[in-house]
């Protein structure tokens, strides 16, 4: 297992950093980075960034599906029940 992987209940999860532009909601995604600072260095200060863990199924599904990627990112940043809610 690498630093960006963990096993929970027999399922492998991979750490990714969800990001959403502070003004342009069309600029979003999931980034593989070493840590938060690495993600911030890559994206700059114009983005909200939060760590998330994806199952292998989610990882593969979001890789080629923009709608799936948006569902993950919006559940982190645009869900009032989320601690990372930015409205």
Secondary structure, DSSP 8 states (H G I E B T S, - for coil): --TTEEEETTEEEEEEEEEEESS-TT-EEEE--SSHHHHHHHH-TTEEEEEEEEEHHHHHHHHH-HHHHHHHHHHHHS-TTSTT---
